[in-house]
Amino acid sequence: MNLEHTEGKITFTPNGKVDISGIAQAVKNAGFSVRYLKAGFVLDNTAGTCINYKGDTYSVVHPTAGPHSGTTVVTFLGPAYQAKKDLKKWGSQLTNGCGTKGNLYYITL
């Protein structure tokens, strides 16, 4: 944690499954707020608005041109991952067109 810059960084074991909701909750349980949550994903020619990754579903809001390969930084959207003022910008766009496999997360690339 870097309190001076109000940010924290977590590094995970390669190929492990990560509980994104659990991370956001742990930050809140420690007495901090979550203004944004970003993660680097290693993607392999991924395109479109729905990504299935390690058993979870990621619904891409405003997808950029793809396909995406290599480490791609994603930003998580929703009340658990954003400040209220930022959620107002995205809130109406968080609709699930993917079906659900595992946990459902809304992201931007």
N, C-alpha and C positions, 0 to 999 in steps of 0.2 A: 504494500500500500504506500502511496506517495501522498501524504496529507497536504503537502504544500501545493501540489498540482491537482488535488482532489481526484485522483485516479488510482486504480489498482490493476495489476497484471497477473494473470494466472496462466501457467504453462501446464499442459496435460501430456500424459503418456501417449506416444503415437499409437494410432489404431484403437484407442480406447473410446468407449461411449461416454459422452458428457451429458450431464443433467443440467441444461441451461436454466430451467425454472428453479432448480435447487441452488444454483449459483446466485441468482438474483435474490432468492429468499435468504440465503446465508449472509449476503451483504446487508440486507435490511435487519436481520437478527443481530448483526454486529453493531447496529446503531447508525448505519449510513443509509443514504438514499441512492437509488439507481437513476441517473440522468440519461445514460445511454449504455447499451451493452453491445459490443462488437466482438466478432470471433473470426479467426482465419480458418477456412475450410479448404481442404485439398480436394478439388473437383476434377473429374475426368470427362471432358467433353460434355458438360452439362448445359442444357438450354431449356427454355420454356419457363412456365410459371409455377411448376410443381417439381420439387426435388425430394426424392426419397434418399435419406442418408442415415446409415446405421440404425435402421428401424423407425426413424421418425420422419414426419412430413414437414417440408418447408415451403410455404406459399410465398412466392416472390411477388412483391408489390412493385409495380413499374419496372418490369425486367429490362435490362440493357441488352444490347446485341450480344449474342453468344455464338457458339458455345463457349463456356468458361472452362479453362483447364488450369491446373496448378493451384497455388494458394490464392484464394479469393477471400477478401474481407467482406463479411456480411454484417449488417446492422439489424438488430432485433427490434421489432415494433410491437407495441401493446402496452397496457397499463403497468405490467411488471417490469418493463425494460426502458421506459421513457419518462421524462418529466411531463407533467400534465399539459404544459403549454405546447410541447412537441406532439403529444398524443392528439391534440385537437386537429393538427395538420393531417394526420394519417388515419385517425379513428374510423371515419366513414369508409375507408378503402380496405379495411380488414375483413374481407369476406372469403370464406373457404370455397374455392372452386376445385379443390384437389381431391376431395375425399380425405379420409384420415387413416394413416397407418402409424401407430405409435402416437407420440405427442405431436401436436400441431403447433408450428411456430410461423409467424409472419416476419419476413425479412426483406431488406433491400440489398442489392449487390452494388 
